[in-house]
């Protein structure tokens, strides 16, 4: 059994397509298909159901995928162990994060990490979506929900608060609501419900059962900018809006609490460059804990 064939098998399993796996590995599409066929022949079992729309793991393929990931983890651990004599932290680490946390908080701070480790490249992907660590879409994911399944390692980064905010212009024109019930008479800003990637983002109904947003934006930062421009009242992250003069609190006694979790795949544990980024994130949010309220 050829390890390179197993690496190709894992890439196909993670991407769901031979072409996508070939692009990820920098190989020719025909080569990837041929190596997969060779692996299936050596194992005497079909690993994927192949179709024009992609590749789906068979029952045998799913069982082998779990074993192949363990083999990969051992290979990674061995490589990390042999590299322990190298003091320099180097390599590329991709961080997937919600856009509010990724852009407003992480982006201004990651320069300190790359200055500390000149050989380290950090890729920040701050978009409103979830990331699949098993498909290697990211090395580290910051999530708002603790994962319950998969070979993942999760630790809480920090708790954070959200509150209602509006612009001075909006409140001067429309008045300030005094109760949650009065919010129904205002222009509310919220998420596009059918694009929510987590039920935890369905904030509004926790404030009032009558929450009905007239302006829906599938991005926390998009909502922030809409509130800044006077489009209405929105539920914003306190660490973004609380101390900014463009935002005025509305019904400040109403707060929502959520948590950020840092998640990695189990096989990433031995990697020194991934661990260095994890340590930086933990230390940074610990120092800034008060701003998350």
DOPA-247759 format. One record per atom (N, C-alpha, C, CB): residue in one letter; x, y, z. Coordinates in pm, whole numbers, plus 32768, in hexadecimal, padded with zeros to 4 digits. Glycine has a CB too. Example, Ala and Ser with C-alpha at 12.3 -4.5 7.8 and 13.67 -1.06 7.14 Angstrom:
<atoms>
A85277DC7830C/A84CE7E3E830C/A85287EB6830C/A846B7E418389/S85057F1F82C4/S85577F9682CA/S850A80038313/S85807FC4823C/
</atoms>
This chain:
<atoms>
X80557F888000/X800080008000/X8059807D8000/X7FA08000807C/X803F80D57FA3/X8091814C7F90/X805781C17FE1/X809981717EFA/X80AD82028034/X807D82728086/X804B82E58031/X80EC82A380E2/X808A82FD7FBF/X805C83697F67/X7FCE834F7F35/X80BA837A7EF1/X7FAE82D07F1E/X7F2682AF7EF5/X7EC282CB7F64/X7F1E821B7ECA/X7EEB82B27FDF/X7E9382CE8051/X7E7F83658061/X7ECE829280D3/X7EE883B0804A/X7EDD84428051/X7E7A84757FE8/X7F688484803C/X7E7F84397F72/X7E21845E7F07/X7D9384367F2E/X7E49841B7E81/X7D8583C17F67/X7D0183937F95/X7CC683F47FFB/X7D0B83067FD2/X7D178422805A/X7CE6848180BE/X7CBB8504807E/X7D51849B8127/X7D088532801D/X7CE585B07FDB/X7C6185A47F90/X7D5585DA7F7A/X7C4A85337F4F/X7BCA851F7F09/X7B5785177F6D/X7BCF849D7EB3/X7B7084D17FDC/X7B0984C78042/X7AE5854E807E/X7B36846980B0/X7B4785A6808A/X7B2F862980C7/X7AF0868C8067/X7BB0866280FC/X7B1086807FE8/X7AD986DF7F86/X7A5C86AA7F42/X7B4286FE7F1E/X7A4D86257F3F/X79D985E97EFC/X79E585E57E65/X795D86357F21/X7A5A86097E30/X7A6D860A7DA0/X7AFE85E87D7C/X7A4686947D65/X7B0F859E7D10/X7B95857E7CE3/X7BDB85FC7CAF/X7B9285127C75/X7B9386507C64/X7BD086C97C2E/X7BFB87277C9D/X7B6E87107BCF/X7BA4873A7D02/X7BC687937D72/X7C3D875D7DBF/X7B4E87A57DD0/X7C4286D97DD1/X7CB4869C7E17/X7D3586B07DC8/X7C9B86057E2E/X7D2C86A37D43/X7DA186B57CEF/X7DD687447CFA/X7D7F86957C5D/X7D7C87A67CFB/X7DA688317D0A/X7DE788497D91/X7D2F888F7CF8/X7DAC880F7DF9/X7DE488227E80/X7E6F87E67E8A/X7D8887E37EE8/X7E8587747E49/X7F05872E7E54/X7F69875B7DEA/X7EF0869A7E49/X7F3D87AA7D88/X7F9687D47D1E/X7FB787647CBE/X8014880C7D57/X7F56870A7CA8/X7F6B86987C4F/X7F0B869E7BD9/X7F5A86147C9B/X7F29864D7B74/X7ED286417B01/X7E5485F27B26/X7F1C85FE7A8C/X7DE1861C7AEF/X7D6285DA7B0C/X7D6885457AEA/X7CF1861C7ABE/X7DA285247A77/X7DA984977A4E/X7E0284467AAC/X7DDC848D79BF/X7E6D84847ADC/X7EC684407B3A/X7E7E841D7BBB/X7F4184967B58/X7E30847B7BEF/X7DE684647C6B/X7D8283F37C57/X7D9D84E57C99/X7D3983F47BE8/X7CD7838A7BCE/X7D1C83027BC2/X7C8883A87B4D/X7D8F83007B7E/X7DD782827B6D/X7E0D824D7BF2/X7E4B82957B0B/X7E3F82A87C48/X7E75827D7CCA/X7E04824A7D25/X7EC082F17D0E/X7D9082897D1C/X7D1E82587D6A/X7CF781CC7D3E/X7CA782B77D5D/X7CF481B77CBC/X7CD381317C89/X7D3980CA7CB8/X7CCC81337BEE/X7DB880F17CB9/X7E2180967CE6/X7E1080747D79/X7EAC80D37CCE/X7DEA80D77DC9/X7DD680BE7E58/X7D5F80607E6D/X7DBF81437EA3/X7CF380797E26/X7C7E80217E33/X7CA07F937E09/X7C0980577DDF/X7CF07F867DA1/X7D177F017D73/X7D6E7EBB7DDA/X7D617F0A7CED/X7DCA7F057E18/X7E227EC77E7B/X7DD57E9D7EF8/X7E937F267EA1/X7D6C7EE87F18/X7D1B7EC67F8E/X7CAD7E637F6E/X7CDE7F447FC9/X7C907E527EEF/X7C267DF67EC7/X7B9C7E287EED/X7C3D7D707F03/X7B8B7EAC7EED/X7B0A7EE47F17/X7AF47F6C7ED4/X7B047EF17FB2/X7A777F877EB1/X7A56800A7E78/X7A47806F7EEA/X79D380047E22/X7A9280DD7EE3/X7A92813F7F4F/X7A3281B37F38/X7B1D81757F62/X7A1581D07EB9/X79BA823D7E98/X7955820E7E31/X7A0882B67E64/X78DD82467E3A/X787F82417DCB/X789A82BD7D78/X77E9823A7DFC/X78CA82AA7D00/X78F0831B7CAB/X787E833E7C4C/X796F82FA7C5B/X786783BF7C3B/X780383F07BDC/X783384757BA4/X777683FF7C1F/X77E984AB7B45/X7810852A7B0A/X7808859C7B6F/X77B885497A92/X77B9858A7BD9/X77AB85F47C3D/X781185EA7CAE/X772085F07C78/X785D857B7CB3/X78C285707D1B/X78D784E17D4A/X789C85C57D90/X791B84D47DBB/X793C84527DF4/X790484487E82/X79D5843A7DF4/X78BB83DE7E9C/X788183C97F1F/X78BD834A7F5A/X77E583BE7F17/X78EC83547FD5/X792882E08017/X78C4826D8022/X795C830680A1/X78F081F58000/X78A0817E8019/X78AB815A80AD/X78CE81077FBE/X786480F480D6/X786F80C88161/X78FE809D8180/X780D8055817D/X793A80528124/X79C680298136/X7A2280A38134/X79EF7FC380C7/X7A03810280DC/X7A54817B80D4/X7A4F81CC8154/X7A2681D18061/X79D981D48192/X79CB821E8210/X7A1F81DE827E/X79398224823A/X7A1E81588282/X7A6F811382E8/X7B03812B82CF/X7A51807C82E8/X7B2C81248250/X7BB981388230/X7BE281CA8247/X7BD58110819F/X7B8582298232/X7BA582B68246/X7BCF82CF82D7/X7B2B830F8221/X7B8882938336/X7BAC82A383C3/X7C38826E83DF/X7B46825C841D/X7C5781F983A6/X7CDD81C183BA/X7D4782168374/X7CE281308385/X7D27824882FF/X7D87829A82B5/X7DA5831B82FF/X7D5282B88228/X7D408355833E/X7D5883CF838D/X7DB383B28403/X7CD3840B83BD/X7DA3833D8441/X7DFD831A84B0/X7E8B8306847D/X7DCC829A84F7/X7E9982CB8407/X7F1E82BB83CC/X7F5B834483B0/X7F178268834A/X7F0A839E837D/X7F3A84268361/X7F66846A83E1/X7ECC8479831B/X7F178459844C/X7F39849884CB/X7FBE84648500/X7ECA847E8533/X7FD683E384F1/X805583AA851D/X80C983E084CA/X805283118514/X80B383F08447/X811C842683F1/X813C84B68417/X80F1841E835D/X80D385038433/X80E7858E845C/X8131859584E1/X806085D68467/X810B853D853E/X814B853C85C1/X81DE851885B5/X810484DA861F/X81FC84B7855E/X8288848E854B/X82D985008510/X8290841284EF/X82A0854584AE/X82E685B58470/X82FF862484D6/X829685EB83F8/X829986408529/X82A886A8858F/X8312868285F6/X822286C285D4/X83168602861A/X837585D3867D/X840485E18648/X8358854186A4/X841985BF85C9/X849E85C8858E/X84C98659857C/X84A185818508/X846586B48576/X848687408563/X8492878E85E4/X84208780850E/X8488874A8655/X848C878F86D6/X850F87D786F0/X8471872E8744/X857B87AE86AB/X85FC87EF86C2/X86058876867A/X866C87948693/X85A288938625/X85A3891285DB/X855C897C862D/X855F89028550/X85A489E3865B/X85668A4586B4/X85038AA1866E/X85D08A9886F4/X85158AB685EC/X84C18B1685A5/X84368ADE858A/X85038B3F8521/X83D18B3185A4/X83488B0E8581/X83308B3C84F2/X82E08B5085E4/X830F8ADF849A/X82F98B01840E/X82878AAF83D6/X837A8AEC83BD/X82568AD98362/X81E78A948323/X81718AF28311/X81BE8A198376/X81048ABB82DE/X808B8B0882C4/X80198AD3831A/X80648B03822F/X7FD38B2E835C/X7F608B0983AE/X7EE88B5C8380/X7F7D8B208447/X7E7E8B17835D/X7E038B5D8333/X7DA08B5E83A7/X7DC48B1882B6/X7D6E8BD583C6/X7D0B8BE7842F/X7C858C0C83EF/X7D378C558495/X7C1F8BBE840A/X7B988BE083DF/X7B4D8C198457/X7B4E8B6483A4/X7B0B8C8B8443/X7AC98CCD84B4/X7A4D8D188485/X7B298D2F84FA/X79EB8D2B84DD/X797A8D8384BA/X79AE8E0D8495/X79158D8C852F/X79678E53843E/X799F8ED0840A/X79AE8F3B8475/X79498F04839A/X79548F4384D5/X79618FA7853F/X79E08F94858F/X78EA8FA1859B/X79F78F1A85BD/X7A6E8EFC860B/X7AEB8F0185B3/X7A628E72864C/X7AE18ECA853A/X7B568EC284E3/X7B888F4A84B5/X7B368E6D846C/X7B2D8F9F8486/X7B5690228451/X7B6B908884C0/X7AED905583EE/X7B0590988515/X7B0B91048578/X7B6E90E785E8/X7A81911B85B3/X7B829068860A/X7BDB904B867B/X7C619010864E/X7B978FEA86DB/X7C5E8FA28602/X7CDB8F5B85E3/X7D348FA68582/X7CBB8ED385AC/X7CFB8FD78515/X7D4E901284AB/X7DAF907D84DE/X7CF5904E8441/X7D8690D78537/X7DE6913D8566/X7E52910685C3/X7D9C91A985AE/X7E42908C85F2/X7E9D90568657/X7EFD8FEC8622/X7E4E901C86C9/X7EE08FB085B1/X7F318F418581/X7FBC8F6B8551/X7EE98EFB8511/X7FCD8FEC8534/X8052901B850C/X80BA90038578/X804E90AE84EB/X8092900A85F6/X80EF8FF18663/X81208F618661/X80AD901086EA/X80CA8F068637/X80F08E78862F/X81548E6085BE/X80738E20861A/X813C8E998549/X81988E8384D9/X821D8ECC84EE/X81598EB18456/X821A8F3B8538/X829A8F7D8559/X82EC8F2685B8/X828190098598/X82A88EE28612/X82ED8E8B8672/X83288E11862C/X828D8E5F86E0/X82E18DDE85C8/X830E8D678580/X83178D8884EB/X82AD8CED859A/X83898DBC84BC/X83978DE68430/X83818D7583CC/X841F8E21841B/X83958CFA83F5/X83838C8A839A/X82F38C598392/X83DA8C1983C3/X829A8C9983DC/X820F8C6E83E4/X81B88CC18386/X81DB8C798474/X81638C7F833A/X81008CC282E8/X80758CA48321/X810A8C958252/X80298D0C833C/X7FA28CFC8373/X7F3D8D248309/X7F8F8D5083F5/X7EE08CCC82EE/X7E718CE88293/X7DF28CF982E7/X7E618C778228/X7DB68D6E82E2/X7D3B8D87832C/X7CC88D8982C8/X7D428E0F837B/X7C648D3482E2/X7BEF8D2C828C/X7B768D5482E0/X7BDC8C9C824E/X7B5B8DD882E8/X7AEE8E06833F/X7A6D8E1982EF/X7B158E8A8383/X7A1D8DAF82E6/X79A18DB6829B/X792F8D7A82ED/X79AE8D6C8214/X78B38DA382D2/X78418D70831E/X78198CE482F0/X77CA8DCE8311/X78608C808320/X78438BF582FA/X78898B9A835D/X78718BD78268/X786D8B1A8354/X78B58AB883A5/X79238A7A8350/X78548A4B83DC/X79868A3F8394/X79F88A048350/X7A0289708371/X7A7A8A4D8376/X7A258920830D/X7A3888918322/X7ACC88768338/X7A02884082A9/X7AEE885383B3/X7B79883083D0/X7B9C87A78397/X7B9288328467/X7B3A874D8391/X7B5586C9835A/X7B7586D182C5/X7ADD866C8372/X7B3E87368281/X7B5E874C81F4/X7BD687A881E2/X7AE6878581AB/X7C1287D18251/X7C8A88258252/X7C6F88AE8211/X7CFD87DF820A/X7BF688E38225/X7BDA896B81F7/X7C2289D1824E/X7B43898681F8/X7C4689A882C6/X7C9289FE8321/X7CE189A58380/X7C348A5F8370/X7D4E89DC83B7/X7D9B8993841E/X7D5F89AE84A9/X7E3089BD841B/X7D2F8A2984BB/X7CEF8A518538/X7C6C8A958514/X7D4C8AB0858D/X7C018A6D8555/X7B808AAF8541/X7B558AEF85C4/X7B158A4B850E/X7B2A8B6B85BC/X7AE88BAD862E/X7A538BA38614/X7B178C438640/X7A0B8B63866E/X797D8B49865A/X792B8B8286CD/X79638AB2864C/X78A98B8F86B7/X78518BBC8723/X78088B488764/X77EC8C2286EF/X781F8ACF8731/X77E58A56876C/X785589F28783/X77778A198711/X784D89AD87F1/X78B089428809/X788988C987B6/X78B8891D88A2/X78E488958762/X78C288208710/X78AB87A58767/X7932880486AA/X784A8756873E/X782686E0878B/X7854865E874A/X779186DB87A0/X787A866486CC/X78A185EB8684/X79268601863D/X783485C18620/X796185928611/X79DD859A85C5/X7A588593861C/X79E086178574/X7ACA858085DC/X7B4985758623/X7B8386018636/X7BAD851A85D7/X7B3C864F8686/X7B5F86DC8699/X7B8186F7872A/X7AEB8736866B/X7BD98759873E/X7C01878387C4/X7BD2881487D5/X7C9D877687D9/X7B7D882C8838/X7B4388B1884C/X7B6188E688D8/X7AAA88AE8834/X7B7B896788DE/X7B8C89A9895F/X7B4B8A328957/X7C2389B48986/X7B108A5F89C5/X7ACE8AE189C4/X7B378B4F89C1/X7A718AF18A3F/X7B248BAD8964/X7B7C8C21895E/X7B4F8C8D89BF/X7B828C5888D0/X7AD08CB789B1/X7A9F8D258A03/X7A088D3089F4/X7AE48DAB89DB/X79C78D608A5D/X793A8D838A55/X792F8E138A22/X78F38D738AE0/X78C48E2F89DA/X78B18EB989AA/X781E8EDF89B2/X78E58EC98918/X78048F6089A8/X777C8F9489B7/X77528FDF8939/X77728FF18A32/X76CF8FDF8922/X7693902E88B7/X7627908588F2/X765A8FD38847/X761490F988B6/X75AD915488E5/X756E919F8872/X75E591B5894B/X750391E6888E/X74BD9235882A/X750092BD881A/X742892468850/X751592E5879D/X755393658780/X750D93A7870A/X75EA93538762/X7518942D8707/X74E7947B8696/X754294F58686/X745394A686AB/X7532953C8618/X757E95B78605/X7533962B8643/X759895D1856F/X757A9696865F/X753D970F8697/X74D497468637/X75A8977A86B4/X74F3974485B6/X749697778551/X7412972A8552/X74D4977084C6/X741C96A68558/X73A396548559/X734C967285D3/X73C895BF8556/X738A96788648/X733D968F86C3/X7301971B86C6/X73969679873D/X7346977C868D/X730D98038687/X72929806862D/X737698688655/X729597B885C3/X722597B78565/X71B097608596/X7253978784DE/X71CE96F085D4/X7166968E85F4/X714896808688/X718E960985C0/X719B96BD86DC/X718796AF876A/X71CB963287A0/X70F396AD878B/X71DC962E8826/X721E95BD8867/X71B8956288A9/X728495EE88CE/X71B394E28885/X7154948788C7/X71779477895C/X715593FD8882/X7110947189AE/X712394648A3F/X710F93D58A71/X70C394C08A89/X70CD93848A20/X70B892F88A44/X70D192A189CA/X702892E28A7C/X70E2921E89E1/X70F691C28972/X707B91BF8917/X7114913589A6/X700591D18952/X6F8A91D08902/X6F889242889C/X6F1091D9895C/X6FC492B288BD/X6FC393268864/X701F931287EB/X6FEC93A388B0/X707492AC87EE/X70CC9293877D/X707D927386FD/X712B9220879D/X7004923E870C/X6FB592198696/X6F8F92928641/X6F3691D186C2/X6F98930A867B/X6F7893848630/X6FF493BD85EA/X6F3C93EC868E/X7064937785F4/X70E193AA85BC/X71149352854A/X714B93B3862A/X7172938C84FC/X71B693408494/X722592EE84D6/X71F1939E8425/X7218926C84CF/X72799212850F/X72D391D384A5/X723091A48560/X734E91BC84CD/X73B391838474/X73DC90FA84AA/X742F91E28466/X73DC90958457/X73FF900F8485/X74398FBA8416/X73868FCA84C1/X74488F388433/X747F8ED983D3/X74168EAC836F/X74BA8E60841C/X74458E7A82FC/X73ED8E37829C/X73D48DAB82D4/X742E8E32820B/X73588D9282FC/X733D8D1B834E/X73638C99830A/X72AB8D188372/X73458C8C8287/X73628C0C8246/X73F68BFA8226/X73108C0081C8/X74488C608244/X74D98C548230/X75248C4882B4/X750C8CCB81E2/X74DD8C3B8324/X75208C2B83A4/X756D8BA883A5/X74BA8C308418/X75EE8BAE83C2/X763C8B3383C8/X763D8AF68454/X76CA8B4E839C/X75FF8B3D84B4/X75F28B07853C/X75728B3F857B/X766F8B2B8594/X75248AEB85C0/X74AD8B1D8606/X74CE8B87866E/X74648AAA8648/X754B8B88869E/X75748BEB8702/X75728C7A86CC/X75FF8BCA8735/X756C8C888647/X75698D0D860B/X74DC8D468600/X75A98D098583/X74798CF88625/X73EF8D288620/X73D38D7A869E/X738B8CB08613/X74198DED86A7/X74198E3D8720/X73928E7E8741/X74808EA78715/X73538EB486DB/X72E48F1086F2/X72758EDA8748/X72AD8F398672/X72528E5B8732/X71E18E22877C/X71FF8E148811/X71BD8D9B8742/X727E8E1D8837/X729F8E1B88C5/X72858EA28907/X73308DF288D9/X727F8F0A88B5/X72608F8F88E8/X71C88FA188F3/X729D8FFD888D/X71828F7E8889/X70F08F858886/X70BC8F218820/X70BE90158865/X704F8EDD8843/X70178E7987E7/X6FE18EBA8768/X6FA88E29882C/X6FCB8F3C876C/X6F968F8486F8/X70058FBE869F/X6F398FF28725/X70828F9786B7/X70F18FCD8668/X70DA8FAE85D4/X71798F938699/X70DA90148584/X70CB900584F3/X7124906B84AF/X7035901684C7/X7192903D8477/X71F29098843A/X71C090C583B1/X727C9054842C/X71C991478398/X71A7917E8314/X721F918382B9/X716B92098323/X7295917B82F5/X7312917E82A8/X7364910682D7/X7362920782BC/X737490A4827F/X73BA902982A2/X743F90218258/X73648FAD8282/X74AA900882A3/X75319003826A/X75778F8682A0/X75839086828D/X75B28F398247/X75EE8EBA826F/X767C8ECA82A3/X75EF8E5B81FA/X76998F3882E4/X771F8F548315/X77158FAF838F/X77768F9682A6/X775F8F8D83F7/X775F8FE08470/X7796906B8453/X77B08F9E84E0/X77FF90728403/X783990F583E3/X77DE91458387/X78C290E483A2/X779491008330/X7733914582DC/X76C591848330/X76F690E58278/X7698913C8396/X7633917283F1/X766B91EB843C/X760391068454/X76E891E08466/X7728924E84AF/X772B92CD845A/X77B6922784D8/X774F92BD83DB/X775693328383/X76CB936B8367/X779A930C82FF/X76669315835E/X75DE93468348/X75AD939783BF/X757F92D0832E/X75CD93688438/X75A893B484B0/X75F3943984B2/X75C693628531/X767294378491/X76C394B18490/X768695198430/X775594908465/X764E94EA83C0/X76189544835B/X758B9574837C/X761894FF82D6/X7552954483ED/X74CF95738415/X745A952483DC/X74C095FF83ED/X747594A883AE/X740B94588371/X73AB941C83D6/X744893EA831F/X73D194178455/X737993DD84B8/X73C293B58536/X73319367847F/X737F93618585/X73B6932E8603/X73E4929E85ED/X734C93368676/X745B9280861B/X749091F98608/X74D091C38685/X74F391F78597/X74DC913F8688/X752390FB86F5/X75B490EC86CB/X74E2906E8714/X760A9138870D/X7697913C86E6/X76F091068756/X76C191CB86C2/X776790DB872E/X77CA90AE8791/X77F6912687E5/X7844906C874B/X77F291158868/X781E918188C0/X78AF91A888A7/X780B91598951/X790591468889/X799291678879/X79AB91BA87FA/X79E690E88876/X794991BF87A0/X79549214872A/X7912929B8742/X791591CF86B1/X789A929B877E/X784793138780/X784C93648801/X77BC92EE8767/X786D93238871/X7858936388F3/X78A393E78903/X788393058960/X791D93EE88DB/X796E946788F2/X798094BB8874/X79F694408928/X792F949F880F/X793B94EB8793/X78D3955B8791/X7929948E8717/X78FC95D68777/X789F9647877C/X782E96408716/X78E996C6876A/X783C95EE86AF/X77D495E68649/X775A95998679/X780A95A585CD/X7766954E86E8/X76FA94F88716/X76C89522879F/X772794668718/X7645952887AE/X760895458830/X75BD94CA8860/X75A995C08827/X75CD94A688DF/X758794308911/X74F094478919/X75BC9409899B/X74A593E088FF/X741393E2890A/X73EB93728969/X73CD93D1887D/X7399939189CB/X7372932F8A31/X73EE92E38A64/X730A92CB89F6/X744C932A8AA0/X74CB92ED8AC6/X74BF927C8B2C/X752693568AFC/X744D92738B6E/X743B92068BCF/X7426917F8B89/X73C392258C2A/X740991838B08/X73F391068ABD/X747690DB8A7D/X738491188A51/X74AF90708AAD/X752D903C8A78/X751E8FA98A55/X75A090518ADE/X75618F8089ED/X756A8EF389C8/X75F98EC489DE/X753D8EDD8934/X76078E488A07/X768C8E0F8A22/X76A88D9A89C5/X76978DE28AB6/X771C8D9B898D/X77498D2E8938/X77DB8D108959/X77378D5188A1/X78128CA8891A/X789E8C838931/X78E38C6888AC/X78A98C08898D/X79648C8888A8/X79B88C608838/X7A088BE58862/X7A178CD5880C/X7A0C8B83880A/X7A588B088820/X7AC88AFF87BA/X79FE8A8C8818/X7B3A8ACD87E4/X7BA98AB38789/X7BAF8A1D8770/X7C318AE987C4/X7BAB89F786F0/X7B9F896B86CC/X7C0C89468667/X7B13894D8692/X7C4A88D5867E/X7CAB889F861F/X7C8D880B8609/X7D3C88B38651/X7CC087D7859B/X7CB487478584/X7D1A870085DB/X7CCA872484ED/X7CF5868A8607/X7D4C863D8660/X7DD786288625/X7D0D85B6867F/X7DDE861685A1/X7E6085FB8562/X7EBC86748563/X7E4B85CD84D3/X7E8686ED8580/X7EDA87668582/X7F2387798607/X7E8587E08566/X7F00872A866B/X7F39873D86F1/X7FD1874386F5/X7F0A86CE874B/X801786EB86AB/X80AB86EE86B7/X80EE875F866A/X80E3866B8687/X80A587AA861A/X80E3880D85C3/X8108888B8610/X80868830854F/X818B88A98613/X81BB89188664/X8187899E8634/X8251891B8665/X817C89B185B1/X814E8A33857F/X80B98A48859C/X81688A3F84E9/X806A89DD8599/X7FDC89E985BD/X7FCF8A058653/X7F8E89688597/X801F89BE86A3/X801A89D38734/X80448A618759/X8076896E877C/X80A58A98870F/X80D18B21872C/X80628B868715/X814B8B4586D7/X80138B7186AC/X7FA38BCB868F/X7F368BBA86F8/X7F6A8BB18601/X7F1D8B3F8720/X7EBA8B27878A/X7EE38B6E880B/X7EAA8A9187A3/X7F618B61882F/X7F918BA388A9/X7F808C3B88A0/X80248B7F88C3/X7F9E8C72882A/X7F908D028818/X7EFE8D2D882A/X7FC38D2C878C/X7EA28CE387ED/X7E148D0687F8/X7DE58D00888A/X7DBF8CA987A2/X7E0E8C9688D0/X7DE68C8A895D/X7E1C8CFF89AF/X7E1A8C048999/X7E9B8D1D899E/X7EDA8D8A89EB/X7E9A8E1189CA/X7F728D8F89D0/X7E7C8E26894A/X7E478EA78920/X7DBC8EC1895A/X7E428EAE8887/X7D638E5E894F/X7CDB8E748983/X7CDC8E788A1C/X7C7C8E068952/X7D3B8E338A5B/X7D458E3A8AED/X7D698EC78B19/X7DAD8DD68B23/X7DC58F088ACF/X7DEB8F928AF0/X7D788FF38AD3/X7E698FBB8AA1/X7D298FD48A6F/X7CBF90308A45/X7C3590068A78/X7CBC903889AE/X7C338FB08ADD/X7BB58F778B08/X7B4D8FE18B2C/X7BCB8F1E8B7F/X7B78904E8B65/X7B1990B58B92/X7ACF90F68B1E/X7B6291208BE1/X7B0C90FD8AA9/X7AC691408A3B/X7A5390ED8A05/X7B26915E89CB/X7A53906A8A22/X79E8901489F0/X796C901B8A49/X7A198F8489E6/X797D90568ABF/X790A90718B17/X78BC8FF78B40/X78AF90CE8AD5/
</atoms>
